[in-house]
């Protein structure tokens, strides 16, 4: 986005600005016009380089014992089944749920209140299950709403990964989950522009870690509940 804006600005200076400089006697030489153009580009680049970015992160690892079900209906079978994918995406809490392509899904969350505005978070997730593990990756995160809300999409980026593995320890099956969340925010409004990025990152990291610490156990709880329901449904189908 920054490079696109810079390219557009340079194009404007080259086409419209140079014509204006040519019409003035004191800016009539080519060398003078080049110096002015170079000055404007340097000023513009300098202003962009001063943009502050706050980098926030949170992570959580957790291990939970899995039910055995007499060795049948392994967790890997569930996570590769459409029911398991929907459980991982928690589709019951979504406003809409859509398959895109290549194990990629678009999830629209219910609208949330941001100050005096309503916004609907829209996230694209890729789910890659296998016989050995399952990987959930956030590909994009945007907000739908008013023009003011949607303009904020240009000022942040997010990355999330959820890596699930399973193993047997002392004859007991366990599920391990490793969640990482990273967020980059452009600081462009007062009074935050007057503060160092660390002033935003400190409380921001605390807030994000508290969010992850609360959501990961809920994710595991719901996942095991859906897993249990799927196993019992399978058992009924074969009975």
VOPAGU-2260 file (C-alpha; in pm, 1 decimal, decimal comma):
REM VOPAGU-2260
SITE   aa  ch    i         X         Y         Z
SITE  UNK   A    0       0,0       0,0       0,0
SITE  UNK   A    1     282,1     242,6      88,8
SITE  UNK   A    2     464,1     165,5    -236,4
SITE  UNK   A    3     141,0     209,1    -432,6
SITE  UNK   A    4      76,2     549,1    -274,5
SITE  UNK   A    5     436,0     653,4    -332,9
SITE  UNK   A    6     422,4     546,2    -697,2
SITE  UNK   A    7      99,5     741,6    -748,9
SITE  UNK   A    8     249,0    1050,6    -587,1
SITE  UNK   A    9     565,1    1033,1    -798,1
SITE  UNK   A   10     352,6     995,0   -1110,9
SITE  UNK   A   11     151,1    1304,0   -1013,9
SITE  UNK   A   12     466,4    1508,0    -949,1
SITE  UNK   A   13     617,1    1399,8   -1280,1
SITE  UNK   A   14     311,1    1476,1   -1495,0
SITE  UNK   A   15     127,1    1764,1   -1327,5
SITE  UNK   A   16     395,9    1910,3   -1103,0
SITE  UNK   A   17     667,8    1939,1   -1366,1
SITE  UNK   A   18     430,5    2131,5   -1594,6
SITE  UNK   A   19     364,3    2378,7   -1314,0
SITE  UNK   A   20     737,4    2424,6   -1250,1
SITE  UNK   A   21     801,6    2481,2   -1622,8
SITE  UNK   A   22     552,5    2768,2   -1632,2
SITE  UNK   A   23     752,6    2965,0   -1373,5
SITE  UNK   A   24    1062,2    3152,1   -1492,7
SITE  UNK   A   25    1275,9    3070,2   -1188,5
SITE  UNK   A   26    1208,3    2695,5   -1237,1
SITE  UNK   A   27    1259,3    2692,0   -1612,6
SITE  UNK   A   28    1579,7    2480,4   -1628,7
SITE  UNK   A   29    1567,6    2102,2   -1641,1
SITE  UNK   A   30    1830,2    2066,4   -1366,5
SITE  UNK   A   31    1627,4    2286,0   -1130,5
SITE  UNK   A   32    1311,7    2087,6   -1197,9
SITE  UNK   A   33    1498,4    1763,0   -1127,7
SITE  UNK   A   34    1626,4    1896,8    -795,1
SITE  UNK   A   35    1273,4    2000,5    -695,1
SITE  UNK   A   36    1133,0    1663,0    -796,2
SITE  UNK   A   37    1407,4    1484,3    -601,6
SITE  UNK   A   38    1337,6    1700,3    -295,1
SITE  UNK   A   39     964,9    1616,4    -303,7
SITE  UNK   A   40    1035,0    1244,7    -338,7
SITE  UNK   A   41    1284,7    1253,9     -48,3
SITE  UNK   A   42    1036,9    1445,8     169,6
SITE  UNK   A   43     762,0    1201,7      88,6
SITE  UNK   A   44     984,3     899,8     158,5
SITE  UNK   A   45    1098,9    1056,6     484,7
SITE  UNK   A   46     740,9    1108,8     603,1
SITE  UNK   A   47     657,3     745,2     522,7
SITE  UNK   A   48     968,6     615,4     696,4
SITE  UNK   A   49     855,6     790,3    1015,6
SITE  UNK   A   50     538,1     580,7    1036,7
SITE  UNK   A   51     535,2     388,4    1364,4
SITE  UNK   A   52     442,6      21,4    1367,1
SITE  UNK   A   53     338,0    -160,3    1684,2
SITE  UNK   A   54     405,9    -534,3    1671,1
SITE  UNK   A   55     188,9    -738,9    1905,8
SITE  UNK   A   56     211,9   -1110,3    1971,5
SITE  UNK   A   57      70,9   -1386,2    2189,1
SITE  UNK   A   58     119,9   -1762,9    2205,1
SITE  UNK   A   59      -4,0   -2059,2    2401,2
SITE  UNK   A   60      74,7   -2429,8    2409,4
SITE  UNK   A   61    -153,6   -2680,2    2574,3
SITE  UNK   A   62    -182,3   -3056,6    2607,8
SITE  UNK   A   63    -505,6   -3241,9    2676,8
SITE  UNK   A   64    -583,6   -3610,0    2722,5
SITE  UNK   A   65    -793,9   -3763,5    2446,0
SITE  UNK   A   66   -1065,9   -4024,5    2497,1
SITE  UNK   A   67    -956,8   -4367,2    2373,5
SITE  UNK   A   68   -1280,4   -4505,6    2226,0
SITE  UNK   A   69   -1120,7   -4853,4    2230,2
SITE  UNK   A   70    -872,7   -4757,5    1960,8
SITE  UNK   A   71   -1141,8   -4674,4    1702,8
SITE  UNK   A   72   -1221,1   -4338,5    1542,0
SITE  UNK   A   73    -880,6   -4175,9    1580,9
SITE  UNK   A   74    -862,7   -3799,4    1623,9
SITE  UNK   A   75    -689,4   -3771,6    1285,3
SITE  UNK   A   76    -995,9   -3928,9    1119,2
SITE  UNK   A   77   -1217,2   -3670,6    1285,1
SITE  UNK   A   78   -1000,9   -3372,0    1191,5
SITE  UNK   A   79    -993,9   -3480,8     826,2
SITE  UNK   A   80   -1371,6   -3519,9     822,6
SITE  UNK   A   81   -1591,4   -3217,2     733,9
SITE  UNK   A   82   -1734,9   -3231,9    1086,3
SITE  UNK   A   83   -1385,5   -3198,1    1231,7
SITE  UNK   A   84   -1298,7   -2905,6    1006,5
SITE  UNK   A   85   -1618,1   -2727,5    1106,0
SITE  UNK   A   86   -1536,2   -2796,6    1470,7
SITE  UNK   A   87   -1189,7   -2640,9    1434,4
SITE  UNK   A   88   -1340,0   -2335,2    1263,5
SITE  UNK   A   89   -1618,0   -2321,1    1523,2
SITE  UNK   A   90   -1874,9   -2265,3    1250,3
SITE  UNK   A   91   -2163,2   -2262,4    1499,6
SITE  UNK   A   92   -2037,6   -1922,8    1621,3
SITE  UNK   A   93   -2000,2   -1777,6    1268,7
SITE  UNK   A   94   -2242,4   -1559,1    1077,9
SITE  UNK   A   95   -2149,4   -1719,7     745,5
SITE  UNK   A   96   -1914,7   -1999,5     642,0
SITE  UNK   A   97   -1795,9   -2056,7     284,4
SITE  UNK   A   98   -1554,4   -2298,1     118,6
SITE  UNK   A   99   -1323,9   -2114,4    -125,3
SITE  UNK   A  100   -1059,5   -2350,7    -265,2
SITE  UNK   A  101    -756,8   -2560,9    -167,8
SITE  UNK   A  102    -867,1   -2624,0     192,0
SITE  UNK   A  103    -940,0   -2251,3     231,9
SITE  UNK   A  104   -1251,5   -2119,1     403,0
SITE  UNK   A  105   -1400,6   -1772,1     441,7
SITE  UNK   A  106   -1556,2   -1709,4     780,4
SITE  UNK   A  107   -1767,7   -1403,8     860,4
SITE  UNK   A  108   -1805,3   -1339,3    1230,4
SITE  UNK   A  109   -2107,1   -1165,0    1385,4
SITE  UNK   A  110   -2086,5    -787,1    1386,7
SITE  UNK   A  111   -1896,6    -627,6    1671,4
SITE  UNK   A  112   -1927,2    -274,8    1809,9
SITE  UNK   A  113   -1618,4     -57,0    1761,6
SITE  UNK   A  114   -1681,8     276,0    1934,1
SITE  UNK   A  115   -1987,0     408,1    1745,6
SITE  UNK   A  116   -1943,2     179,0    1445,7
SITE  UNK   A  117   -2041,4    -175,9    1363,3
SITE  UNK   A  118   -1794,1    -402,2    1186,6
SITE  UNK   A  119   -1806,4    -761,3    1068,7
SITE  UNK   A  120   -1467,5    -938,5    1080,9
SITE  UNK   A  121   -1405,8   -1153,3     772,0
SITE  UNK   A  122   -1121,0   -1403,1     791,9
SITE  UNK   A  123    -981,2   -1651,0     540,1
SITE  UNK   A  124    -840,2   -1967,2     694,7
SITE  UNK   A  125    -653,3   -2258,4     543,2
SITE  UNK   A  126    -699,6   -2595,0     715,1
SITE  UNK   A  127    -442,9   -2863,4     631,2
SITE  UNK   A  128    -517,8   -3193,7     806,4
SITE  UNK   A  129    -310,7   -3508,6     769,5
SITE  UNK   A  130    -263,6   -3841,7     947,3
SITE  UNK   A  131      12,9   -3687,9    1159,2
SITE  UNK   A  132    -104,8   -3335,3    1239,5
SITE  UNK   A  133    -344,4   -3054,0    1153,4
SITE  UNK   A  134    -242,5   -2698,7    1066,3
SITE  UNK   A  135    -478,6   -2398,7    1064,6
SITE  UNK   A  136    -339,6   -2076,2     917,4
SITE  UNK   A  137    -488,6   -1729,2     892,7
SITE  UNK   A  138    -446,9   -1598,3     537,4
SITE  UNK   A  139    -626,2   -1263,3     570,6
SITE  UNK   A  140    -835,6   -1061,8     811,8
SITE  UNK   A  141   -1054,5    -769,2     707,9
SITE  UNK   A  142   -1340,6    -568,5     852,1
SITE  UNK   A  143   -1660,2    -500,7     660,0
SITE  UNK   A  144   -1871,8    -200,8     751,7
SITE  UNK   A  145   -1873,6     171,7     684,2
SITE  UNK   A  146   -1606,0     344,0     473,5
SITE  UNK   A  147   -1433,0     457,1     792,9
SITE  UNK   A  148   -1418,2     101,6     923,7
SITE  UNK   A  149   -1296,0     -48,2     596,2
SITE  UNK   A  150   -1020,3     213,7     565,2
SITE  UNK   A  151    -867,3      67,5     879,2
SITE  UNK   A  152    -789,0    -248,4     683,0
SITE  UNK   A  153    -493,7     -63,3     528,8
SITE  UNK   A  154    -340,1       2,4     869,8
SITE  UNK   A  155    -299,6    -342,4    1017,5
SITE  UNK   A  156    -201,7    -697,7     929,8
SITE  UNK   A  157    -254,0   -1019,7    1122,2
SITE  UNK   A  158    -107,8   -1370,0    1126,2
SITE  UNK   A  159    -233,3   -1668,4    1321,9
SITE  UNK   A  160    -133,7   -2033,5    1324,0
SITE  UNK   A  161    -277,1   -2327,4    1513,6
SITE  UNK   A  162     -72,4   -2646,7    1494,9
SITE  UNK   A  163    -229,6   -2961,0    1639,8
SITE  UNK   A  164     -38,1   -3284,0    1691,8
SITE  UNK   A  165    -120,3   -3604,3    1876,6
SITE  UNK   A  166      83,5   -3868,6    2047,4
SITE  UNK   A  167      57,3   -4163,5    2285,3
SITE  UNK   A  168     237,6   -4135,8    2617,0
SITE  UNK   A  169     232,0   -4436,5    2853,9
SITE  UNK   A  170     -48,5   -4590,7    2645,8
SITE  UNK   A  171    -261,9   -4277,2    2679,5
SITE  UNK   A  172    -345,9   -4055,9    2378,8
SITE  UNK   A  173    -284,2   -3681,6    2403,6
SITE  UNK   A  174    -356,6   -3382,8    2182,1
SITE  UNK   A  175    -103,0   -3096,7    2172,1
SITE  UNK   A  176    -200,7   -2753,2    2047,1
SITE  UNK   A  177      37,7   -2469,6    1962,9
SITE  UNK   A  178    -126,3   -2134,3    1887,0
SITE  UNK   A  179      60,0   -1822,9    1771,5
SITE  UNK   A  180     -97,6   -1483,3    1703,1
SITE  UNK   A  181      83,5   -1179,1    1560,5
SITE  UNK   A  182     -59,3    -837,1    1481,9
SITE  UNK   A  183     106,9    -530,3    1326,7
SITE  UNK   A  184     -64,9    -195,3    1376,2
SITE  UNK   A  185      22,4     131,4    1206,7
SITE  UNK   A  186      18,3     412,2    1463,0
SITE  UNK   A  187    -119,3     711,6    1275,2
SITE  UNK   A  188    -362,3     893,9    1507,1
SITE  UNK   A  189    -299,0    1128,7    1796,3
SITE  UNK   A  190    -216,3    1102,1    2080,8
SITE  UNK   A  191     -57,7     763,7    1999,5
SITE  UNK   A  192     171,9     914,3    1734,4
SITE  UNK   A  193     334,4    1117,3    2011,7
SITE  UNK   A  194     423,9     801,7    2204,1
SITE  UNK   A  195     690,2     538,9    2133,6
SITE  UNK   A  196     564,2     217,2    1975,8
SITE  UNK   A  197     645,7      36,5    2300,7
SITE  UNK   A  198     371,6     236,1    2476,2
SITE  UNK   A  199     118,4      63,2    2250,4
SITE  UNK   A  200     293,8    -274,7    2239,5
SITE  UNK   A  201     307,3    -318,1    2619,8
SITE  UNK   A  202     -66,8    -307,1    2698,0
SITE  UNK   A  203    -146,7    -452,9    2355,8
SITE  UNK   A  204      57,3    -766,5    2422,1
SITE  UNK   A  205    -107,3    -809,2    2762,0
SITE  UNK   A  206    -454,2    -780,4    2607,2
SITE  UNK   A  207    -372,8   -1025,4    2325,3
SITE  UNK   A  208    -218,9   -1280,2    2560,9
SITE  UNK   A  209    -525,0   -1265,7    2784,8
SITE  UNK   A  210    -743,7   -1323,3    2479,3
SITE  UNK   A  211    -542,8   -1625,8    2364,7
SITE  UNK   A  212    -531,0   -1767,9    2718,3
SITE  UNK   A  213    -909,9   -1752,7    2733,9
SITE  UNK   A  214    -988,6   -1878,2    2382,8
SITE  UNK   A  215    -750,9   -2176,8    2354,1
SITE  UNK   A  216    -907,8   -2376,8    2641,1
SITE  UNK   A  217   -1253,5   -2301,3    2499,0
SITE  UNK   A  218   -1138,4   -2422,3    2157,9
SITE  UNK   A  219   -1014,8   -2750,2    2305,2
SITE  UNK   A  220   -1331,0   -2797,2    2509,3
SITE  UNK   A  221   -1556,2   -2746,1    2207,2
SITE  UNK   A  222   -1332,1   -2963,0    1988,7
SITE  UNK   A  223   -1348,0   -3258,1    2228,6
SITE  UNK   A  224   -1723,0   -3219,4    2262,6
SITE  UNK   A  225   -1769,7   -3225,1    1884,5
SITE  UNK   A  226   -1527,3   -3517,7    1858,1
SITE  UNK   A  227   -1732,0   -3714,4    2110,9
SITE  UNK   A  228   -2057,3   -3639,8    1925,9
SITE  UNK   A  229   -1900,6   -3746,0    1594,9
SITE  UNK   A  230   -1775,4   -4076,0    1742,0
SITE  UNK   A  231   -2116,2   -4161,3    1888,4
SITE  UNK   A  232   -2286,0   -4073,2    1559,7
SITE  UNK   A  233   -2044,1   -4301,1    1374,9
SITE  UNK   A  234   -2111,0   -4581,1    1622,0
SITE  UNK   A  235   -2485,9   -4544,1    1572,3
SITE  UNK   A  236   -2448,1   -4550,0    1194,9
SITE  UNK   A  237   -2267,2   -4884,8    1212,8
SITE  UNK   A  238   -2491,4   -5038,6    1476,3
